[in-house]
Amino acid sequence: MRYCDLRTLTTAMVVLAAAPLANARAAESSPLQLERKIPLGDIVGRIDHMAVDLARQHLFVAELGNNSVGIVDLKRPDVWARITGLNEPQGVGYAESNDMLYVANGADGSVRLFQGADFKEAGRIETGDDADNVRIGAAGRQVVVGYGEGAFAVIDMEQNRKIADYALDGHPEGFRLKNGDSRIFVNVPDARAVEVVDRMDGKTLAKWPTGEWGGNFPMILDEDSQQVIVVFRDPAMLAAFSMADGAKVASSPTCGDSDDVFVDAKRHRIYVSCGEGFLDVFEPQGATYRRIDHIPTVSGARTSLYVPELDRLFLAVRASAQQPAEIWVYRPSP
């Protein structure tokens, strides 16, 4: 047995005692504080996108692998109800104007409608295979759903029927509707491009090649800076493009297997959630973006939703042998 002198032993004890305190201080200084974990119950498989009913404070969770949508009451907080019997729900969108939840089902290409008060089924609209992301128009008159090998379905919310189909150069992944005009900015990774489409007539207004960067899945619009923020998987990069002409404004490496990105306009930050098991936080720095935190989460937890009105980021964590299915709630700080 080897013995150390008293000075060495004292130094080691000080270092060990200081480590938890240092870790606690680092967590407290993080720009995203983990506030709580909300159990989703006994569900299995992949979790996809989310939406929110602000008036009731209901969070809708597309439980793709479980063929259900979980309805989390954020006031309690726990699972208040669950819509079952779906067919690989991928996208969800809640419209306040007609109090309706729209659920896009990837396996059968349907969009199913549920009343927001009691979630009674209110209709079914056929789009096409692989119905995916759902976006609600700001004016409260249209719902746009991406589907198939390259198309949008436009749904009239007053009549709840499909009124148009618009073609794209590949399956649409993340896309956003521009406030104040009729442009849709859409990631088309199959074409290695960002396409700009007029949702009034379906005309392609512009096509921005992404070059050597591929796997452009998540997208958000930064209205303040008039930039389109896109996150790529191959390689793992965050990039900002001018809304006016598609010129690349800035780029920065980020976490891998990204699926959602959001702008926190209040704090001038960007949040990226990645299946690699991280949340990345960026701030603008001159002509680029600086990553200010790289927060460990859980492998496979790649979908999230930032709700500015609640000032919270919700991260969907799928079930595994070591981890139950949960929603992790992060509070931005300061």
N, C-alpha and C positions, 0 to 999 in steps of 0.2 A: 504494500500500500504506500502511495506517495502522499506526502504532506506538503501543503503550501504555507508560506509565511502569513502572518496576520494581515499585513498590508494588502497582499494579493487577494485574500479571502474577502476583506472589507470592500475592495474595489469591485469585485465580482458581484457582491450582494447589492451594492449601490446601483450597478448597471441593471441587474435583474429587477430591482424595485422600480427603477425609472421607466422600464420598457412599457408596462401597462399604462402608465400615466402619459407617456409620449403617444401611444396608440390612441388613447382616449382624446387627447388634444387634437390629433390629426383628424379623427372622426368628426369632432365638433367643428373643425374648420372647413370641412368638406362643403362644397356648394350644393350638394344634395344630401339631406339628412334622412335616413331610414326611420320613418315615424311609426309604422305598424305593419303587421302582416295579417291579411284577411284570408282565412281558410276558405277554399272553394268546395270542400267536401270530397266525396269519393268519386272523382272524375279521372279519366285516363286520357293519355294521348296529347297531341299537339294542341296548343292554344294559339288562336290567331288574333285578329284585331278587336278593338274596343270602341265604344261610343258612350255618350253620357246624356242623361235627361237631367238638366240643371235644376228645374223646378222641383222635381221629386228627389233629386240627388240619387238617381239610380245609375249604376255603371253596368253596361252591357258587355259581356265577355263572350266572344265566339269560341266555344269549346269544340274545335274542329274534330279532334279525335274521339270525342264523346258524343258527337252528333247532337249538340245542345247549345243553348245560349244561357249562360248564368246571369242572373239579375242581382247585383250586389247593392244593398241599401247602405249607402255611405254614412248615413246618420247613426246606424246602430253600432258598428258596421258588421254585416254578415250577409250571407246569401238569402235574399228575400223570396225568390222564386226561380224556377228554371223552365225554359221552353225546350221540350224534348221532341223527338221524332223528326229531326232535321237531317240533312244529307251533306255532311262535311261543310258546315257554315264557315266561311272565310271572312266575309266583310259584313259589318253592321253599321247602320246609320240611323240616327233618331232625328225626326223632324218635329220641331216644336209647333210649327204652323198648323199641322193637322194631327198632332199627337200620335205619330205613327212610327213604329220601328220597322226598318227594312233589313232583311237578312238575306245575303247572297250565298247560295249553296253551290259549292264547287262541283260536286259529284253529278248533280242532275241539271245544273244550269238555271235553276229557278231563283226568283227573288220572292220571298214570302213576307207578308205584311201582318203586323200584330198591333192592335190598339195599345197605346201606352198606359191606359188606366188599369186594365185587367189582363192584357196580353191575349185577348181573344183574337183568333186568326181572322184577318179581314180581307185576305185576297192572296193571289199567287200570279206572278208575272213570269213568263218564260223568256229567258234571254238567249243563252247558248252555253255550251260546255265551259267549265272552269269559271263560273261567275265568281268574281273576286272582290276587289275594293269597291266601296260604296262612298259616294260623296253627295252631300246635300247642298243645293244651291243657296247662296246667302239670301236671295230674295224669297226663298221658301216656295218656289213653284216647280222646281225640277230636281230629280234624283238622277245621278249618273253612275252607271255600273260598268266596270271593265270586265270583259269576258273573252273566251275563245282564243283563237290563234292570232287575233288582232282586231278588236272591235270595242266600241262603247254602245251601251243601250241608254237612251234618254227616256226617263219616265216622267209623265205629267202627274204632279201630286194632287191636283184637284180631281182628276178622273181616275188616278191610280192605274194607268195603262201606259204601255210602251208607245212612244210616238216617233222614235227615230232610232236607226242604227248607223253608226259611223265607223268606217274602216281605218285601221292603223297598219303599220308595217310589221307588227308582231304583238304578242300578248302584252297588254298594259299592266305594268306593276304600279308603283306609287305614282299617283297623279293628284293635281290640285286645281281647283277652280279659282280663277282670279276675281277678286272683289272689284266691282266697278266696271267690268267689261265682260265679254263673252269668251275670253281665252281659257283653254285648258292646257296646262303644261303636264306632259306625261312621260314617264320613263318607259322606254321600249328596249329592254336589254337584248332581245333577239336581233334587233337592228343596230345595236351599239349606238343608240341615239336618244336624244330628248326631242320629242315632237310637240309642236304647238298647234292646237286645233281650235277652230271656232265652233263652239257648241250650238250656235244657232243654225248653221248649215252644214257642219261637218267638214268644211274645207281645211286642208293642212296649210297653216300660215307660215310655218318654218320647220326645219329639221336640223338639229344641231348634232353633228357627229361627235362621239365621245372618244374616238381614236383608240389608243391602246388600253383605255380603261373600260372594263366591262362589269356586268352584274350590277347595273344601276337600279336598285330596288326602292329604297325610301327616298321621299322628296317632301320638301316643305317650301312655302313661299315666305320670304322675309319682305313684308310690305313696306317697312320703314326704309330699307336700303334698296328696294326694288331689285332684289336678287332671288334667283331660284337656287335653293340649296339641295344638292344631290349627294347621296352617299353610295359609293361603289363597293363591291365585294372583291373585285379582281382588277387591281390590287385594292386593299382596304384603304379607301381615301374619301375624305370629305371635300367637296368642291362647290364653289359659288359661281353662278353664271348671271350675267346681266339679263334682266327680263326684256330689255329693249331689243338686243341683237344676239344674245347667246354667247357673248364674249366671256371667256373664263377670267374671273376676277381674283380668285384665291383658291388655295387647296392646302390640305394638311392630312397626314396619315391618321387613321382612326382604327377602332377595334374591328374585328373580323365578323363576318356573317351578320351584317346589320339588316334590320327590317323596319325600323322606325326612326324618324328624326323630327325634332320640334324646335321652334324658336321661342325663347322666353324674351319677349319684347321689353318687359319691365327691367330686366337685368342685362339685356344685350348679350344673351348667352344662347348656345345651341346644345341640345341634348340628343345623344345618339344611343340607341339600345342595340345590343349585339348578342347573337347566339353563342359567341365565343365565351360569354360569361362576364361582360363588362357593360357599364354605362360610361360613356365619354362625355365630358363637358368642355365646351370651347367658348372662347371669347375672341372678338375681333382684335387684331393687333396690327395696325398699319394696313398693309395691303394683303394680309393673310389672316389666318385664324390660329390661335394658340390653345393647345389642349391644357386645361388647368386642373383636370382630375380624370382619373382612370379607375373607376369604382368597381370592385369585384362584386358579381352577383351570382348567378347559377348558370351552368352550361345549358344552352337551349332557350334561355329566357331572352328572346329577341324582340317581342312585340311590346309596345308601351303606348301610353296616351298621356300627353300633357294637357291639363285643363287650366287655362289662365284664370278663369273665373273662380276656381277653387284654389288656385296656386298650389297644385299638387301634380306630381308625376306618378302614374300608375304603371307598374311593371308586371306582366303576366309570367308566372313561374309554373312550368308544367310539372306534373308528378313524376317522381323517379323512385328508385329503391331507397334513396337517402333523404328525399325531399317530397313533402305533400304538395299538391297543387294549391297555389296561393296567389293573391295579389299583394305585391309589396308597394307600400305607399311612401313616396319620398316628398319631403318638404324642402323647397329651395331655400337657401340661406346665403347671405342675410336677406 
